[in-house]
Amino acid sequence: MLAPMEAVRRLMDLRRHGRAEDLPAVLAGAAPLLEVRSASVLLVDYAQITLCPLRGTAPDAAGPHEVAGTPAGRAFTTAVPAWQDEGDGGRLWLPLLHGAERLGVLELSIKAYPEESAREDLEVIAALVAELIASRRQYGDAVEHTRRRLPMQLAAEIIWNQLPPLTFAVDGTMVTAVLEPCYDVGGDAFDYAANGDVLHVGMFDTVGHGISASALTTLTLNTYRNARRSGLSLVDTCRSIDKWINAQYPGCFVTALVAELDTRTGVYRRVSAGHPAELFLRGGRALPPLPTPTALPLGLGHMIDRPPGVIEQQLERGDVLVLYTDGITEARDADGELFGVDRLTEFMVSAINEGIPAPEMMRRLILTIVSYEQGELRDDATAAALRWQPDS
């Protein structure tokens, strides 16, 4: 146990002084202490297609690996370790998870498949590596350089810097989202926050594209957070966002779903401000959609005296709600046919019935949308799945 603890100490030193790009060298030095020949970090790119060696990794040390059809990709998509025998030993890939967020995998070259106690030690190392990546990523650009396979446009840079991690889970309740095109998005965004027994979720679709849309989206997201943190109700939150959009960007608007889920009781409450209704899935089938809209798009609410309407729905254990922007359902194939709500529903029902993990389900959804539009989206496409499955 002493050697693995020394490896832990070396890694822990990075918490006090060090950058993400220093991690590969520290791992390489700690590898003999873990009885592995080499250890490398592979992070998933923004499009979630490729696992790429963290900047600072020796050129011939590891990867890249495609997510589809590789053992490394299998470890990433399933969050379960994957092994490949290579005759003289083999390679072990351990998922790098920060909470429920999938960061990538830890690739280990080993003389033989480790016994259970040794494997548990390596899983502890993988968990520590994930924590280091998450905590060190803000002190340099190594993680961003690693994850970008194309230049990121300024509008997308602004939006990505506003967003929370793609996946979050607490007490069996999970929210997981996808956003595309990842390098040129401007008008779509999502947000969530867990406070006590309440999970707050917001989905926003801003009129327009590019820098002007990203500026309006930034105002919307931060007004939403300010209202939430001030303890405002759903109705007053929508009123606050509406007021600020009208004041700063008169004539512009944002469609939105603003929701709260009581994670203890399963009571779901939401306002639909000119936004498509979420899919409501239960027991492997689709239920009738919740009423929509219940308010005008945010920024136009001053045009009527009626307050935003709040819809309340009691969820059952295992229910899934899928929030999405119209870029999902209005994607078009080469013949101009819309992807549509029916195809979206069929995709989600099939994925749930196959038992595909929610983050992987959403990754596959966005790849399906991109493929449907022949690799180039005409509009931003964002979706988030909210699953209520309490632990007790």
C-alpha positions in Angstrom: 0.0 0.0 0.0 3.0 2.3 0.6 3.8 2.7 -3.1 0.3 3.6 -4.2 0.1 6.2 -1.3 3.3 7.8 -2.6 1.6 8.1 -6.0 -1.3 9.7 -4.3 0.9 12.2 -2.5 2.7 13.2 -5.8 -0.7 13.8 -7.4 -2.0 15.7 -4.4 1.0 18.1 -4.7 -0.7 19.4 -7.9 -3.6 20.7 -5.8 -1.3 23.1 -4.1 0.9 24.1 -7.0 0.6 22.9 -10.5 -1.3 23.1 -13.8 -3.4 20.6 -15.7 -0.6 20.3 -18.2 1.8 19.2 -15.4 -0.4 16.1 -14.8 1.0 13.9 -17.6 4.6 14.2 -16.3 3.5 13.5 -12.7 1.5 10.5 -13.8 4.5 9.2 -15.8 6.7 9.5 -12.8 4.2 7.8 -10.5 3.5 4.9 -12.9 6.1 2.5 -11.5 4.7 3.1 -8.0 1.4 1.7 -9.3 3.0 -1.2 -11.0 2.0 0.0 -14.4 4.2 0.7 -17.4 2.6 3.9 -18.4 -0.4 6.1 -17.4 -2.0 8.7 -19.7 -5.0 11.0 -19.5 -7.4 11.1 -22.5 -10.1 13.8 -22.5 -13.2 13.8 -24.7 -13.4 16.6 -27.3 -16.3 19.0 -27.4 -18.2 17.0 -30.0 -17.8 13.9 -27.9 -16.4 11.9 -30.8 -12.7 11.5 -29.9 -10.7 10.9 -26.7 -7.5 13.0 -27.0 -4.3 13.0 -24.9 -4.1 15.8 -22.4 -1.7 18.5 -23.5 1.7 17.7 -22.0 1.5 14.0 -22.8 4.4 12.5 -24.7 3.6 12.2 -28.4 3.9 8.4 -28.4 2.4 7.8 -25.0 -1.4 7.3 -25.8 -4.3 7.8 -28.1 -6.1 9.5 -29.6 -9.0 7.0 -29.7 -12.4 7.3 -31.3 -15.3 7.0 -28.9 -17.1 4.7 -31.3 -15.8 1.2 -31.6 -12.8 1.3 -29.2 -12.2 -0.1 -25.7 -11.3 3.4 -24.6 -14.6 4.7 -26.0 -16.5 1.8 -24.3 -15.0 2.8 -20.9 -16.1 6.4 -21.6 -19.6 5.7 -22.8 -20.5 3.1 -20.2 -18.4 4.5 -17.2 -17.2 0.9 -16.7 -13.4 -0.1 -17.0 -12.4 -1.7 -20.2 -9.5 -4.1 -20.8 -7.6 -5.2 -24.0 -5.1 -8.0 -23.9 -2.0 -7.4 -25.9 -0.1 -10.6 -25.3 2.7 -9.1 -23.2 0.3 -7.6 -20.8 -2.4 -5.2 -21.9 -4.2 -1.9 -21.6 -6.8 -0.9 -19.0 -9.0 2.2 -19.5 -10.7 3.6 -16.4 -13.5 6.3 -16.7 -12.6 9.7 -15.5 -15.7 11.0 -13.7 -16.2 14.3 -11.9 -19.4 13.5 -10.1 -21.6 12.3 -12.9 -19.7 14.4 -15.5 -17.7 12.3 -18.0 -14.3 13.9 -18.6 -12.5 11.1 -20.5 -10.5 8.0 -19.5 -7.3 7.1 -17.8 -5.2 4.8 -20.1 -2.9 2.3 -18.3 -0.4 -0.1 -19.8 0.0 -3.0 -17.5 2.0 -6.3 -17.4 -1.2 -8.2 -16.4 -4.8 -7.6 -15.6 -4.7 -6.4 -12.0 -6.2 -8.2 -9.1 -9.2 -6.7 -7.3 -7.3 -4.8 -4.6 -4.9 -3.4 -7.1 -7.7 -2.4 -9.5 -9.5 -0.6 -6.6 -6.2 1.4 -6.0 -6.1 2.3 -9.7 -9.8 3.4 -9.6 -8.9 5.7 -6.6 -6.1 7.2 -8.7 -8.5 7.7 -11.6 -11.0 9.5 -9.3 -8.2 11.7 -8.0 -7.0 12.5 -11.6 -10.6 13.5 -12.5 -10.7 15.8 -9.5 -7.4 17.4 -10.4 -8.5 18.0 -13.9 -11.7 19.7 -12.7 -9.9 21.8 -10.2 -6.8 22.8 -12.3 -8.6 23.5 -15.6 -9.3 27.1 -14.7 -5.6 27.9 -14.1 -4.5 27.4 -17.7 -5.7 26.4 -21.1 -4.4 22.9 -21.4 -7.8 21.2 -21.0 -9.4 23.6 -23.5 -6.5 23.1 -26.1 -7.0 19.3 -25.7 -10.8 19.3 -26.1 -10.9 21.5 -29.2 -10.5 19.8 -32.6 -11.6 23.0 -34.5 -11.3 26.7 -33.8 -14.0 27.9 -31.5 -15.9 31.0 -32.6 -16.2 33.9 -30.1 -20.0 33.5 -29.7 -19.5 29.9 -28.7 -16.6 30.8 -26.4 -18.9 33.2 -24.6 -21.7 30.6 -24.2 -19.6 27.6 -23.1 -18.0 29.8 -20.4 -21.5 30.4 -19.1 -22.7 26.8 -18.9 -22.6 24.3 -16.0 -21.2 20.8 -16.5 -23.1 18.8 -19.0 -24.2 16.2 -16.4 -25.2 16.3 -12.7 -26.7 13.7 -10.4 -27.9 13.8 -6.8 -29.8 11.2 -4.8 -30.9 9.4 -8.0 -32.1 12.5 -9.8 -30.0 13.3 -13.0 -29.9 16.1 -15.5 -27.7 15.7 -18.6 -27.5 18.0 -21.6 -25.9 18.4 -25.0 -25.3 21.5 -27.2 -24.5 21.7 -30.9 -22.8 23.0 -33.0 -20.3 23.1 -30.2 -17.8 25.4 -31.9 -20.3 28.0 -33.3 -23.3 28.0 -31.0 -24.7 31.4 -30.0 -28.4 31.4 -29.2 -29.1 28.3 -27.1 -28.2 27.6 -23.5 -29.3 25.6 -20.4 -28.7 25.9 -16.7 -29.4 24.0 -13.5 -28.8 24.2 -9.8 -29.5 21.9 -6.9 -30.6 23.7 -3.7 -31.8 21.5 -0.9 -34.6 19.3 -2.2 -35.2 21.5 -5.3 -33.5 21.0 -8.7 -33.9 24.1 -10.8 -33.6 23.7 -14.6 -33.8 26.3 -17.4 -33.7 25.8 -21.2 -33.3 29.0 -23.4 -33.5 29.7 -27.1 -32.5 33.2 -28.1 -33.6 34.8 -31.2 -30.8 35.3 -33.7 -27.2 34.0 -33.8 -23.6 35.0 -33.3 -22.3 37.7 -31.0 -25.6 39.6 -30.6 -27.4 36.3 -29.7 -24.7 35.3 -27.2 -24.9 38.7 -25.5 -28.7 38.3 -25.1 -28.2 34.7 -23.9 -25.6 35.9 -21.3 -28.0 38.4 -20.0 -30.8 35.8 -19.8 -28.7 33.2 -18.0 -27.4 35.6 -15.4 -30.8 37.2 -14.8 -32.2 33.7 -14.3 -29.4 32.9 -11.8 -29.8 36.2 -10.0 -33.6 35.6 -9.6 -33.1 32.0 -8.5 -30.4 33.0 -5.9 -32.7 35.8 -4.7 -35.4 33.2 -3.9 -37.9 34.4 -6.5 -40.8 32.1 -7.5 -41.0 30.7 -11.1 -43.5 33.4 -12.0 -41.3 36.2 -10.6 -38.2 34.7 -12.2 -39.8 34.9 -15.6 -41.0 38.4 -14.9 -37.5 39.5 -14.0 -35.9 38.0 -17.1 -38.7 39.5 -19.2 -38.1 42.9 -17.7 -34.4 42.9 -18.3 -34.6 41.7 -21.8 -37.1 44.3 -22.7 -35.0 47.0 -21.1 -31.7 46.1 -22.6 -32.8 44.5 -25.9 -36.2 45.9 -26.8 -37.9 43.9 -29.6 -35.8 40.8 -28.9 -37.0 37.7 -27.2 -36.0 34.3 -25.7 -38.2 31.2 -25.6 -37.7 29.3 -22.4 -38.7 26.4 -20.2 -38.1 27.4 -16.5 -38.7 24.5 -14.1 -38.3 23.2 -10.6 -38.3 19.6 -9.5 -38.8 18.6 -5.9 -36.3 15.7 -5.7 -38.0 14.4 -2.6 -41.6 14.3 -3.7 -41.3 14.3 -7.5 -43.4 17.4 -8.0 -42.4 19.1 -11.2 -43.5 22.7 -11.8 -42.6 24.8 -14.9 -43.4 27.8 -17.0 -43.2 27.5 -20.8 -42.4 30.9 -22.3 -43.2 30.3 -26.0 -41.1 27.1 -25.9 -41.8 23.6 -27.2 -43.3 21.2 -24.7 -40.9 18.8 -23.1 -41.2 15.1 -23.9 -42.8 13.2 -21.0 -41.7 9.6 -20.9 -42.8 6.9 -18.5 -42.3 3.1 -18.4 -40.7 3.1 -21.8 -43.5 5.0 -23.6 -44.4 8.6 -24.3 -47.2 10.3 -22.4 -49.2 13.3 -23.6 -47.1 16.5 -23.5 -47.7 19.1 -20.8 -49.6 22.2 -21.9 -47.5 24.8 -23.8 -47.0 27.7 -24.0 -48.1 29.2 -20.7 -46.5 32.6 -21.2 -45.2 34.8 -24.0 -41.5 34.5 -24.9 -39.3 36.3 -22.4 -38.9 39.9 -23.5 -42.5 40.1 -24.8 -44.4 39.5 -21.6 -45.1 43.2 -21.1 -47.5 42.9 -24.0 -50.2 41.2 -21.9 -51.4 41.7 -18.3 -51.8 37.9 -17.6 -48.9 36.5 -15.4 -47.0 33.5 -16.6 -48.8 30.2 -16.0 -47.3 27.5 -13.9 -48.0 23.8 -14.8 -47.6 21.2 -12.1 -47.1 17.5 -12.7 -46.5 14.7 -10.2 -43.7 12.4 -11.5 -43.4 8.7 -10.9 -40.2 6.9 -10.1 -38.2 6.5 -13.4 -40.0 9.3 -15.3 -37.9 11.2 -17.8 -38.5 14.7 -19.1 -36.6 15.8 -22.3 -36.3 19.5 -22.8 -35.1 20.7 -26.2 -34.9 23.7 -28.5 -36.5 23.8 -31.9 -33.1 23.2 -33.5 -33.6 19.5 -32.6 -37.0 19.0 -34.1 -36.5 21.4 -37.0 -33.3 19.7 -38.3 -33.8 18.8 -42.0 -32.5 16.0 -44.1 -31.3 16.4 -47.7 -34.9 16.3 -48.9 -35.9 19.0 -46.5 -37.9 16.7 -44.2 -38.0 17.8 -40.6 -36.6 15.5 -37.9 -39.7 16.2 -35.9 -41.2 15.4 -32.5 -42.1 11.9 -33.6 -38.6 10.9 -34.5 -37.3 12.5 -31.3 -39.8 10.6 -29.2 -39.0 7.3 -31.0 -35.3 7.8 -30.5 -35.6 8.6 -26.8 -38.1 5.7 -26.1 -35.8 3.3 -27.9 -32.7 4.5 -26.0 -34.5 4.3 -22.6 -35.8 0.8 -23.3 -32.3 -0.4 -24.3 -31.0 0.8 -20.9 -28.5 3.3 -22.4 -27.1 5.6 -19.7 -28.7 9.1 -19.8 -25.4 11.0 -20.7 -24.7 8.5 -23.5 -28.3 8.7 -24.7 -27.9 12.5 -25.1 -24.5 12.1 -26.8 -26.0 9.8 -29.4 -29.0 12.0 -29.9 -26.9 15.0 -30.9 -24.8 12.8 -33.2 -28.0 11.6 -34.8 -29.2 15.2 -35.3 -25.9 16.2 -36.9 -26.0 13.2 -39.2 -29.6 13.9 -40.1 -28.5 17.4 -41.4 -25.5 15.9 -43.2 -23.0 17.2 -40.7 -23.9 20.9 -40.7 -26.7 22.2 -38.5 -28.8 25.1 -39.7 -29.6 26.1 -36.2 -28.4 25.6 -32.7 -29.6 22.3 -31.2 -29.8 21.8 -27.4 -31.5 19.1 -25.3 -31.5 18.1 -21.7 -32.9 14.9 -20.1 -34.2 15.1 -16.5 -34.7 11.7 -14.8 -36.3 11.3 -11.4 -35.4 8.0 -9.9 -34.9 8.6 -6.1 -32.6 6.3 -4.3 -35.2 5.5 -1.7 
